[in-house]
Each structure stands twice: as structure tokens, then as C-alpha cells.
Amino acid sequence: MKNLFILTLSTLVLLAGCDVGSSSNNNTNNVNNVNNVNNVNNVNNENYTLLKSDLPREEAPDIEAGELASLVDGMLQFHFDLYAELAARDGGNIIYSPWSIDVALAMTWAGARNDTETEIAGVLNFPMDQPLVHAGFNSLESRINGLGAGGDPLAFQLTSANSLWGQENYGFETAFLDTLAVNYGAGLYLLDFAADPEAARVIINAWVAAKTNDKITELLQQGTLDAMTRLVLVNTLFFKAKWLYEFAPDATSAQTFHNLAGSDVTVDFMTMDASGIPYYEGAGYRAAEMPFVGDETSMIVVMPDAGTFSTFEAAFDGALLDGIVQNLALEPYLFLEMPKFDFRYNLSLKSTLEALGMTESFQMGTADFTGMHNPLELYISDVIHEAFIGIDEAGCEAGAATAVIMSGFGEIVEFKLDNPFLFFIRDNETGVILFAGRVTDPSL
């Protein structure tokens, strides 16, 4: 058995076409707290308040099929650029979600302006202006969340979810919140990073865990957030599906896998008569497509000839993937053997994104995210990503989460009335003092 090259499921989901539109809001009001917002729905629990625009999510985004295809092409280019950087830094197994990373950074881009906006768009290969790009993500996420609808949830689950976690009493632009509500269905959960970043971290991690079937419980490690954190933008993606053609558990046996380091390891191999599986032999590689229940999603595996993995991987791109997809055909006498595997991957994407050219966004005092908060204070302090995958005879379970952490260099002014003070209750228009007094001991 030769080395196995596995493309992330998230990339493949994006290959499916869909039809769909957009909404934009030019309101530039600044949202400082719950009380001064007109278009907001507040949901309180003991740990946070949800501040959300009352603009509904756009159900029919205004984007043409050709524009959507152009957006997906740009996303695929970014995915392969990102993969090349990840492969260069790590010789082991890799699992990541291009979709999750794209969505989290697209939400961040909604608040970028001027050179920062241009830089992010260039790295992510966004081919259009903000309204169309956000409409495109809305369309794609709508399709992703609609796959498997009406079917057996025990056989197929696929969910993408978004959230924002912001510093309470910090001014966030209303237009920014509207854009994310309309296109990403995301509300702003208010936390107090300045007073207790550790408590905020625990709350965000709990939300991520709930969205990933408790498989990603520590996306944000201890110390990731601090008192200068002002906003965390999060996307999660969870996938669990049965194979359309399942492997027979009693046929699984221990066999040899020849790893990239040149040594042999013994692992469990699954076996099936794969006469219903699309297969293709290309120049220097072989590929197969394994569909999941519903036949709307699939896993493509590509195995280069022995001893050529690194060279093949370095040259792999979207055009080659597209060629493989186009040439896959049913092979009536295919016998498939595949190793079971289960692993996860957690990393900071900061250095990787900087290597791809996204540098200004991480520079304090230079990054321009005034579309989120004005004046210029915010910058990206880190981008954290975690993903996992498990493959067995029944199917696949995979999940991912991405957090873009925004910090500020302006200090929050704390005014704690812990000494004697005066107070006045007045008519603001006339200046008439209605009540006046002092507090020298509030315990009396």
C-alpha cells in the first residue's frame, strides 16, 4: 500500500454549485452598549448578553451563478496556497477546514478598511467587492447547512455556525453587526475580557464544544486571550455521515502502511468490493471517490506512485483536482482497501497567513479595522484553528473551528466608585437638580 494523500472534506463540499443574494446596510452608528441600540434583540443568560441586529438573515442572496463560481475558484486558490504552507511546516498528518478558515476571515474582512481590506482580499483571492463576497458566503453556507435536509440525522449531519464575542461597553459599528447578521447569521455575545479573560475563554470554548458534538473543547488554550482582547470571531463546522457503501467490519485486518518517513507501520485496513465507487488512474497517481449517504458529499482520496508523494503534493492544485473530478468513473471490478485513522490538528495560523502576505492585519497601530470599531485601535493578534477527523467502516466524523482574535491598544477606562462620592439627579434639558447627595458609607 502506497502513501495516501487525503484532501479535506471541506474543500470538496464547495465544489457543488448553487443558486442564490445580498443585503447591505450603510448605517455607521456605533454600538457601545445594549441601551443605545435601536435594531437589536437581546438574549441574556448568566454569563453573557447576545446583542444582535434585528435584520433577518438574507434567505435569497443576490449573487449570480457565475459570480459564485468565481468566488469558489478564488477560495480554492487560497486553500491550496494555505495547504502548501501547512505542508511545508509539518511533515505529519494534516487535517484542516478551508471553509471554516475562509468564513472566519471573511467575517473579519467585513470590518477591514483601506489597505488592510485590500490585503486580506488579495490573500484570500476574493474576486469581488464586499457585498457580493458576503452574499456568496451566505449562499454557500445556506447550501452546506441544507445538505441532508429531510434525511436521517443519524446518517448525515453537516452544520456551519458563526458567532462574535465582543468586549462589553466597547463601540462596535452597527453596519458591521448588520452585515454579519444578514450574511452569516451571527450575533454579538458581550463578555468582559478586560476583567476576566479566562472566564471569557471558557464561555467561548463551551459554545464551540456545543457546535462540534463536544469534539473540540479547547479551541482557545489557556492564555490565548488577555485583558486587551476586544473581539473574537468564530466559525465552526461539524460533519458526521455514513458511507453510501459501507466497509464490512469483519473484513478489517492489520496490514502494512508505508509512511512518508520511509518506514512501515501496521494499522487496521478496511476492505470493500467497491464496484460502485468512481475511480481514475492518472499520470503518476490513482484516485477514488467515496460518496456519503445522500450522494451530495464525498471523500476523494488521491495516492501518488510510491516514492513520489512530496513532488506530487508540491505540484497539486485546483486544476489537477478538477481534472480528477472530471475523469472519475465507475470501475466495475474495483477492490478498495483503506486504513482507518483518527487524529486532530491544532495550530496558530498567524505565521502562515503572514507568509502568504497578510501582514498589516497583525500590526498594532497599522491595521485598519475601523469598519468594526472607530477610532483605529483593533488588530488581529492571532488566528487559531483546530480540526479533527475519524474514518471507520461506517463513515466519517470531522469537525473544525476557527477563531480570529482581535486586540486593541486603547485601554478601557475603569471607574469604580469605591470611595465616598457625590451624586446629582437632574433634568438634562433644563439643568434643574431634582435630587442631590453624597455616599460616604453604602452599607448604612
C-alpha positions as CSV (number, residue, x, y, z in Angstrom):
1,M,0.0,0.0,0.0
2,K,1.4,3.4,-1.0
3,N,1.2,6.7,0.7
4,L,-2.3,8.1,0.9
5,F,-3.0,11.8,0.1
6,I,-6.3,12.9,1.6
7,L,-8.0,16.1,0.6
8,T,-10.1,17.8,3.3
9,L,-13.8,17.3,3.0
10,S,-14.5,21.0,3.4
11,T,-12.8,21.8,0.0
12,L,-14.9,19.1,-1.7
13,V,-18.2,20.5,-0.3
14,L,-17.5,23.7,-2.1
15,L,-17.4,22.1,-5.5
16,A,-21.2,21.7,-5.5
17,G,-23.0,24.6,-7.4
18,C,-25.9,26.5,-6.0
19,D,-28.2,29.4,-6.9
20,V,-28.6,32.4,-4.8
21,G,-28.2,37.1,-3.0
22,S,-27.3,40.0,-0.7
23,S,-28.2,42.8,1.5
24,S,-26.1,45.6,2.8
25,N,-26.6,48.3,5.4
26,N,-24.7,51.6,5.4
27,N,-25.6,52.6,8.9
28,T,-22.4,53.8,10.6
29,N,-23.8,54.2,14.1
30,N,-21.5,53.0,16.9
31,V,-22.9,50.3,19.2
32,N,-21.5,50.9,22.6
33,N,-23.9,49.0,24.8
34,V,-27.3,47.4,24.9
35,N,-29.2,50.5,25.8
36,N,-28.4,52.7,22.8
37,V,-29.2,50.3,20.0
38,N,-32.5,50.5,18.1
39,N,-32.3,47.4,16.0
40,V,-31.3,44.8,18.4
41,N,-32.5,41.6,20.0
42,N,-31.1,40.9,23.5
43,V,-30.8,37.4,24.8
44,N,-29.5,37.2,28.4
45,N,-28.1,34.3,30.4
46,E,-26.0,34.3,33.5
47,N,-22.7,34.6,31.5
48,Y,-23.4,37.0,28.6
49,T,-25.8,39.1,26.7
50,L,-26.5,38.4,23.0
51,L,-26.6,41.7,21.0
52,K,-28.0,41.0,17.6
53,S,-29.3,43.2,14.7
54,D,-33.0,42.6,14.1
55,L,-32.2,42.5,10.4
56,P,-33.0,38.9,9.4
57,R,-30.6,36.7,7.6
58,E,-31.0,37.1,3.8
59,E,-32.6,33.9,2.5
60,A,-32.1,34.7,-1.2
61,P,-28.7,36.3,-1.6
62,D,-28.4,38.4,-4.7
63,I,-25.5,36.8,-6.5
64,E,-25.3,35.3,-10.0
65,A,-24.1,31.7,-10.6
66,G,-21.1,33.0,-12.5
67,E,-20.1,35.3,-9.6
68,L,-20.5,32.5,-7.1
69,A,-18.3,30.2,-9.3
70,S,-15.7,32.9,-9.4
71,L,-15.8,33.3,-5.6
72,V,-15.3,29.5,-5.2
73,D,-12.4,29.5,-7.7
74,G,-10.7,32.2,-5.6
75,M,-11.4,30.3,-2.4
76,L,-9.9,27.1,-3.9
77,Q,-6.7,29.0,-4.8
78,F,-6.4,30.2,-1.2
79,H,-7.0,26.7,0.0
80,F,-4.1,25.3,-2.0
81,D,-1.8,28.3,-1.1
82,L,-2.6,27.6,2.6
83,Y,-2.1,23.8,2.2
84,A,1.4,24.4,0.7
85,E,2.4,26.5,3.7
86,L,1.0,23.9,6.2
87,A,2.7,21.0,4.4
88,A,6.0,22.9,4.4
89,R,5.9,23.4,8.2
90,D,4.7,20.0,9.3
91,G,5.7,16.6,8.0
92,G,3.0,14.7,9.8
93,N,-0.8,14.2,9.3
94,I,-2.8,17.3,8.5
95,I,-6.5,18.0,8.8
96,Y,-7.9,21.5,8.4
97,S,-11.1,23.1,7.2
98,P,-10.5,25.6,4.4
99,W,-14.2,26.5,4.7
100,S,-14.0,27.3,8.4
101,I,-10.9,29.5,8.0
102,D,-12.4,31.3,5.0
103,V,-15.6,32.1,6.8
104,A,-13.9,33.4,10.0
105,L,-11.6,35.6,7.9
106,A,-14.4,36.8,5.6
107,M,-16.3,38.0,8.7
108,T,-13.2,39.8,9.9
109,W,-12.8,41.3,6.4
110,A,-16.2,42.9,6.8
111,G,-14.7,45.3,9.3
112,A,-11.4,45.9,7.4
113,R,-10.9,49.2,5.6
114,N,-8.3,50.7,3.2
115,D,-5.0,48.9,2.8
116,T,-6.0,46.2,5.3
117,E,-9.2,45.4,3.4
118,T,-7.2,45.2,0.1
119,E,-4.5,43.0,1.7
120,I,-7.0,40.4,3.1
121,A,-8.9,40.3,-0.2
122,G,-5.7,39.6,-2.0
123,V,-4.5,36.8,0.2
124,L,-8.0,35.2,0.2
125,N,-8.4,35.7,-3.5
126,F,-11.7,37.4,-3.2
127,P,-12.6,38.5,-6.8
128,M,-15.4,40.9,-5.9
129,D,-16.3,43.8,-3.6
130,Q,-17.6,43.1,0.0
131,P,-21.4,43.0,-0.7
132,L,-21.1,40.2,-3.3
133,V,-18.5,38.2,-1.4
134,H,-20.6,38.2,1.8
135,A,-23.7,37.3,-0.3
136,G,-21.6,34.5,-1.8
137,F,-20.7,33.1,1.7
138,N,-24.3,33.4,2.7
139,S,-25.3,31.3,-0.3
140,L,-22.7,28.7,0.2
141,E,-23.4,28.3,3.9
142,S,-27.1,28.1,3.2
143,R,-26.3,25.2,0.8
144,I,-24.0,23.5,3.3
145,N,-26.5,23.7,6.1
146,G,-29.2,22.4,3.8
147,L,-27.4,19.3,2.7
148,G,-29.1,16.2,4.1
149,A,-32.3,18.2,5.0
150,G,-35.2,15.8,5.4
151,G,-33.0,12.8,5.7
152,D,-31.9,10.7,8.7
153,P,-29.9,12.9,11.1
154,L,-28.2,9.8,12.4
155,A,-26.9,9.1,8.9
156,F,-25.9,12.6,7.9
157,Q,-25.1,15.8,9.7
158,L,-23.4,18.9,8.3
159,T,-23.6,22.2,10.1
160,S,-21.7,25.5,9.8
161,A,-22.2,28.1,12.6
162,N,-20.8,31.6,13.3
163,S,-20.6,33.8,16.4
164,L,-19.0,37.0,17.6
165,W,-17.7,37.6,21.2
166,G,-17.1,41.3,22.0
167,Q,-15.9,43.3,24.9
168,E,-18.9,44.8,26.7
169,N,-19.1,48.7,26.7
170,Y,-16.9,48.8,23.6
171,G,-18.1,50.5,20.5
172,F,-18.8,48.2,17.6
173,E,-20.1,49.7,14.3
174,T,-23.8,48.9,13.6
175,A,-23.2,48.4,9.9
176,F,-20.6,45.7,10.7
177,L,-23.0,43.9,13.0
178,D,-25.8,44.2,10.4
179,T,-23.5,42.7,7.7
180,L,-22.7,39.7,9.8
181,A,-26.3,39.2,10.9
182,V,-27.6,39.4,7.3
183,N,-25.0,37.2,5.7
184,Y,-23.6,35.0,8.4
185,G,-26.5,34.8,11.0
186,A,-24.0,35.9,13.6
187,G,-24.9,37.8,16.8
188,L,-22.5,39.6,19.2
189,Y,-22.2,38.0,22.6
190,L,-21.0,40.5,25.1
191,L,-18.2,39.4,27.5
192,D,-15.8,41.2,29.8
193,F,-12.3,40.2,28.5
194,A,-10.8,43.2,30.3
195,A,-11.9,42.0,33.8
196,D,-11.7,38.2,33.3
197,P,-10.3,36.9,30.0
198,E,-10.1,33.3,31.4
199,A,-13.9,33.3,32.1
200,A,-14.5,34.6,28.6
201,R,-12.3,31.8,27.1
202,V,-14.2,29.1,29.0
203,I,-17.6,30.5,27.6
204,I,-16.3,30.7,24.0
205,N,-14.9,27.2,24.2
206,A,-18.2,25.9,25.6
207,W,-20.0,27.3,22.6
208,V,-17.6,25.7,20.2
209,A,-17.9,22.4,22.0
210,A,-21.7,22.5,21.7
211,K,-21.4,23.1,18.0
212,T,-18.9,20.3,17.4
213,N,-20.6,17.5,19.3
214,D,-18.2,18.0,22.2
215,K,-15.3,17.0,20.0
216,I,-13.5,20.4,20.1
217,T,-13.5,21.5,23.7
218,E,-10.3,23.6,24.0
219,L,-10.0,25.6,20.8
220,L,-8.7,28.5,22.8
221,Q,-5.9,27.4,25.1
222,Q,-5.2,29.0,28.4
223,G,-3.5,32.3,27.9
224,T,-4.8,32.8,24.4
225,L,-7.0,35.7,25.4
226,D,-5.9,38.5,27.6
227,A,-7.2,41.8,29.0
228,M,-6.6,43.6,25.7
229,T,-8.8,41.2,23.7
230,R,-11.7,43.1,22.3
231,L,-13.4,40.7,19.8
232,V,-13.3,37.0,18.9
233,L,-14.9,35.9,15.6
234,V,-15.7,32.2,15.5
235,N,-16.8,29.7,12.9
236,T,-17.4,26.0,13.5
237,L,-18.1,23.2,11.0
238,F,-19.3,19.7,12.1
239,F,-19.7,16.7,9.8
240,K,-20.8,13.2,10.5
241,A,-22.0,10.9,7.8
242,K,-22.2,7.2,6.9
243,W,-20.7,5.9,3.7
244,L,-23.1,5.2,0.9
245,Y,-21.3,1.9,0.6
246,E,-20.1,0.8,4.0
247,F,-17.0,-1.3,4.7
248,A,-17.6,-4.7,6.3
249,P,-16.3,-4.6,9.9
250,D,-15.4,-8.3,9.9
251,A,-13.2,-7.8,6.8
252,T,-10.9,-5.3,8.6
253,S,-7.5,-6.6,9.3
254,A,-4.0,-5.4,10.3
255,Q,-1.8,-4.6,7.3
256,T,1.3,-2.6,6.4
257,F,1.3,1.1,5.6
258,H,4.5,2.6,4.1
259,N,4.7,6.0,5.8
260,L,6.3,9.2,4.5
261,A,9.4,8.7,6.6
262,G,10.2,5.5,4.7
263,S,9.3,3.1,7.4
264,D,6.5,0.6,7.7
265,V,3.7,0.7,10.3
266,T,1.0,-1.8,11.0
267,V,-2.5,-0.4,11.0
268,D,-6.1,-1.6,10.6
269,F,-7.2,-1.7,6.9
270,M,-10.9,-1.6,5.9
271,T,-11.9,-3.6,2.8
272,M,-14.8,-3.5,0.4
273,D,-15.9,-4.7,-3.0
274,A,-16.0,-1.1,-4.5
275,S,-17.8,-1.8,-7.8
276,G,-20.0,1.3,-7.1
277,I,-17.1,3.6,-6.4
278,P,-15.8,6.1,-9.1
279,Y,-12.1,5.6,-9.8
280,Y,-9.4,7.1,-12.0
281,E,-5.8,6.3,-12.9
282,G,-3.9,9.4,-13.9
283,A,-0.3,10.1,-14.7
284,G,1.6,9.0,-11.6
285,Y,-1.4,8.6,-9.3
286,R,-4.6,6.9,-8.6
287,A,-7.8,8.3,-7.2
288,A,-11.2,7.2,-5.9
289,E,-14.3,9.0,-4.8
290,M,-16.2,7.6,-1.8
291,P,-19.8,9.0,-1.5
292,F,-21.6,9.6,1.7
293,V,-25.3,8.9,2.3
294,G,-27.4,11.1,0.2
295,D,-24.7,11.2,-2.5
296,E,-24.3,15.0,-2.1
297,T,-20.9,14.9,-0.4
298,S,-18.0,12.6,-0.9
299,M,-14.4,12.0,0.1
300,I,-11.8,11.9,-2.7
301,V,-8.6,10.1,-2.0
302,V,-5.5,10.5,-4.2
303,M,-2.5,8.3,-3.9
304,P,0.7,9.2,-5.9
305,D,3.0,6.4,-7.0
306,A,5.4,5.1,-4.4
307,G,8.3,7.5,-3.6
308,T,6.8,10.5,-5.4
309,F,4.5,11.9,-2.7
310,S,6.4,15.0,-1.9
311,T,6.9,16.0,-5.5
312,F,3.3,15.3,-6.4
313,E,2.0,17.1,-3.3
314,A,4.0,20.2,-4.2
315,A,2.5,20.4,-7.6
316,F,-1.1,19.6,-6.6
317,D,-3.5,22.4,-7.3
318,G,-7.1,23.2,-8.1
319,A,-6.7,22.4,-11.8
320,L,-5.5,18.9,-11.1
321,L,-8.2,18.3,-8.6
322,D,-10.8,19.5,-11.1
323,G,-9.3,17.1,-13.7
324,I,-9.5,14.2,-11.3
325,V,-13.2,15.0,-10.5
326,Q,-14.0,15.2,-14.2
327,N,-12.3,11.9,-15.0
328,L,-13.7,9.8,-12.2
329,A,-15.8,6.9,-13.5
330,L,-17.4,3.8,-12.1
331,E,-14.9,0.9,-12.0
332,P,-16.9,-2.4,-12.2
333,Y,-14.1,-4.5,-10.7
334,L,-12.6,-2.2,-8.0
335,F,-11.5,-3.8,-4.7
336,L,-10.7,-1.0,-2.2
337,E,-8.5,-1.3,0.9
338,M,-8.1,1.8,3.1
339,P,-6.6,2.4,6.6
340,K,-8.7,3.5,9.5
341,F,-7.5,6.7,11.0
342,D,-8.4,9.3,13.7
343,F,-6.4,12.4,14.5
344,R,-6.6,16.1,15.2
345,Y,-4.6,19.2,14.4
346,N,-4.5,22.5,16.4
347,L,-2.4,25.4,15.4
348,S,-2.0,29.2,15.2
349,L,-2.3,30.4,11.6
350,K,-0.7,33.8,12.2
351,S,2.7,33.0,10.8
352,T,1.1,31.1,7.9
353,L,-1.1,34.0,6.9
354,E,1.8,36.4,7.3
355,A,3.8,34.2,4.9
356,L,1.0,34.4,2.4
357,G,1.1,38.2,2.5
358,M,-1.4,39.1,5.2
359,T,0.9,41.2,7.4
360,E,-0.7,44.6,8.0
361,S,-3.7,43.0,9.7
362,F,-1.5,41.7,12.5
363,Q,0.3,45.1,13.1
364,M,-0.8,47.1,16.1
365,G,-1.3,50.7,15.1
366,T,-1.3,50.0,11.4
367,A,-4.1,47.5,10.9
368,D,-7.3,49.3,9.8
369,F,-10.5,47.7,11.2
370,T,-12.4,50.9,11.6
371,G,-15.4,49.2,10.0
372,M,-15.7,47.2,13.2
373,H,-14.7,49.9,15.7
374,N,-13.7,53.6,15.2
375,P,-11.2,55.0,16.1
376,L,-8.4,52.9,14.7
377,E,-7.4,50.5,17.6
378,L,-8.1,46.9,16.6
379,Y,-5.7,44.5,15.0
380,I,-5.6,40.7,14.7
381,S,-3.5,39.2,17.5
382,D,-3.9,35.6,16.4
383,V,-5.9,33.2,14.3
384,I,-6.5,29.8,15.9
385,H,-7.7,26.7,14.1
386,E,-8.4,23.2,15.2
387,A,-9.8,20.3,13.2
388,F,-10.3,16.5,13.7
389,I,-11.3,13.6,11.6
390,G,-12.1,10.0,12.2
391,I,-12.7,7.4,9.5
392,D,-14.0,3.9,10.1
393,E,-16.1,1.2,8.4
394,A,-19.4,3.1,9.0
395,G,-18.4,6.5,7.8
396,C,-16.7,9.7,8.8
397,E,-16.8,12.2,11.6
398,A,-15.0,15.5,11.2
399,G,-15.1,19.0,12.7
400,A,-13.3,22.2,12.8
401,A,-13.3,25.6,14.5
402,T,-11.6,28.9,13.7
403,A,-11.2,31.9,16.0
404,V,-9.9,35.2,14.8
405,I,-8.8,37.1,17.9
406,M,-8.9,40.9,17.7
407,S,-7.0,43.0,20.3
408,G,-7.0,46.7,21.0
409,F,-4.2,49.0,22.1
410,G,-6.6,51.6,23.6
411,E,-7.1,51.0,27.3
412,I,-10.6,50.7,28.8
413,V,-11.1,53.3,31.5
414,E,-12.4,51.7,34.7
415,F,-14.4,53.9,37.0
416,K,-15.0,52.1,40.3
417,L,-16.9,54.1,42.9
418,D,-15.2,52.5,45.9
419,N,-14.6,55.8,47.8
420,P,-17.1,58.4,49.1
421,F,-18.8,60.2,46.2
422,L,-21.4,62.9,45.3
423,F,-24.5,62.3,43.2
424,F,-27.0,64.5,41.4
425,I,-30.2,63.6,39.6
426,R,-31.1,66.3,37.1
427,D,-33.4,67.3,34.3
428,N,-30.9,67.2,31.4
429,E,-32.6,69.8,29.2
430,T,-33.2,72.5,31.8
431,G,-30.4,71.6,34.3
432,V,-32.8,71.6,37.2
433,I,-31.4,69.5,40.1
434,L,-34.1,67.0,41.2
435,F,-32.1,65.2,43.9
436,A,-28.5,65.7,45.3
437,G,-26.5,64.0,47.9
438,R,-23.4,62.0,48.8
439,V,-22.5,58.5,49.7
440,T,-19.9,58.1,52.4
441,D,-20.8,54.5,53.5
442,P,-23.2,52.5,51.3
443,S,-23.6,49.8,54.0
444,L,-25.6,52.1,56.2
